[in-house]
Amino acid sequence: MRDIAALTEEYVEAASSSPHGRSAELVLQDGPLRQSVLGLAEGAELAEHDAPPAASVLVLKGSIEIVSASGTLALETGMITEVPRERHSVRALVPSAFLLTAVTDI
């Protein structure tokens, strides 16, 4: 069992001190289901990448944008959305952490 509140603070702090402005940890795996906590420093970005077959993002702290060909999703603390099923990037508007839930194989 993991304490998400503690992980949120840990990964926001780790991202702020990282040269790349990000930190991440796989916190739960059950077959094709994966949950990871990711921290991003203000202005840090996860470059454009492919989407998994199914995924959601829950913002634990801060404010992020998910940018894809379909548009930009702006999310703040407590907001949840499905991840666009197309190439996308993620950018932190302020120091942020989010829970990524993904199914890696269907």
C-alpha positions as CSV (number, residue, x, y, z in Angstrom):
1,M,0.0,0.0,0.0
2,R,1.4,3.5,-0.9
3,D,0.6,6.9,0.5
4,I,-0.3,9.0,-2.6
5,A,-0.2,12.3,-0.6
6,A,3.4,11.6,0.4
7,L,4.4,10.4,-3.1
8,T,2.9,13.6,-4.5
9,E,5.1,15.8,-2.4
10,E,8.2,13.6,-2.9
11,Y,7.9,13.7,-6.7
12,V,7.1,17.4,-7.0
13,E,10.3,18.0,-4.9
14,A,12.3,15.5,-6.9
15,A,11.3,17.1,-10.2
16,S,12.2,20.5,-8.9
17,S,15.8,19.4,-8.2
18,S,16.1,17.2,-11.3
19,P,18.2,18.6,-14.2
20,H,15.4,17.4,-16.5
21,G,12.6,18.8,-14.4
22,R,10.8,15.5,-14.0
23,S,10.5,12.5,-11.8
24,A,8.5,9.3,-11.9
25,E,7.8,6.0,-10.3
26,L,5.7,3.0,-11.2
27,V,3.7,2.5,-7.9
28,L,1.3,-0.3,-8.9
29,Q,1.3,-3.0,-11.5
30,D,-1.3,-5.7,-12.0
31,G,-1.0,-7.5,-15.3
32,P,-1.5,-4.9,-18.1
33,L,-2.6,-2.2,-15.6
34,R,0.1,0.3,-14.5
35,Q,-0.2,3.3,-12.2
36,S,2.7,5.8,-12.0
37,V,3.2,9.0,-10.1
38,L,4.9,11.6,-12.2
39,G,6.3,15.0,-11.0
40,L,7.1,17.9,-13.2
41,A,8.8,21.1,-12.4
42,E,7.2,24.4,-13.6
43,G,7.6,24.6,-17.4
44,A,8.9,21.0,-17.7
45,E,7.5,18.9,-20.5
46,L,7.2,15.2,-21.4
47,A,7.9,15.4,-25.1
48,E,5.4,14.1,-27.6
49,H,4.9,10.3,-27.3
50,D,2.5,7.6,-28.3
51,A,-0.6,6.9,-26.1
52,P,-1.1,3.5,-24.5
53,P,-4.3,1.6,-25.6
54,A,-6.2,3.1,-22.6
55,A,-5.1,5.7,-20.0
56,S,-6.3,8.4,-17.6
57,V,-4.5,11.2,-15.8
58,L,-5.5,12.5,-12.3
59,V,-3.8,15.7,-11.3
60,L,-2.6,15.3,-7.7
61,K,-1.1,18.8,-7.4
62,G,-0.6,21.7,-9.7
63,S,-1.7,22.4,-13.2
64,I,-0.8,20.6,-16.4
65,E,-1.6,20.7,-20.1
66,I,-1.9,17.7,-22.4
67,V,-1.4,18.8,-26.0
68,S,-2.3,16.7,-29.0
69,A,-3.5,17.2,-32.6
70,S,-7.1,17.3,-31.2
71,G,-6.3,20.3,-28.9
72,T,-5.1,21.2,-25.5
73,L,-6.6,19.8,-22.2
74,A,-5.9,22.0,-19.2
75,L,-6.1,20.2,-15.9
76,E,-5.8,21.4,-12.3
77,T,-5.5,19.7,-8.9
78,G,-8.3,17.1,-8.5
79,M,-9.2,16.9,-12.2
80,I,-9.2,13.6,-14.1
81,T,-9.5,12.9,-17.8
82,E,-8.8,10.1,-20.3
83,V,-5.5,10.5,-22.2
84,P,-6.1,11.3,-25.9
85,R,-5.5,8.1,-28.0
86,E,-3.0,9.9,-30.2
87,R,0.5,11.3,-29.9
88,H,0.6,13.9,-27.2
89,S,2.9,15.9,-24.8
90,V,2.4,17.0,-21.2
91,R,3.6,20.3,-19.8
92,A,3.5,21.6,-16.2
93,L,2.3,25.2,-15.8
94,V,3.4,25.2,-12.1
95,P,5.2,22.5,-10.1
96,S,2.9,19.5,-10.5
97,A,2.3,15.8,-9.9
98,F,-0.2,13.5,-11.5
99,L,-1.2,9.8,-11.4
100,L,-1.1,8.1,-14.7
101,T,-3.2,5.0,-15.0
102,A,-2.5,3.0,-18.1
103,V,-3.5,-0.3,-19.7
104,T,-0.4,-1.4,-21.7
105,D,-2.0,-4.3,-23.6
106,I,-5.5,-5.1,-24.5
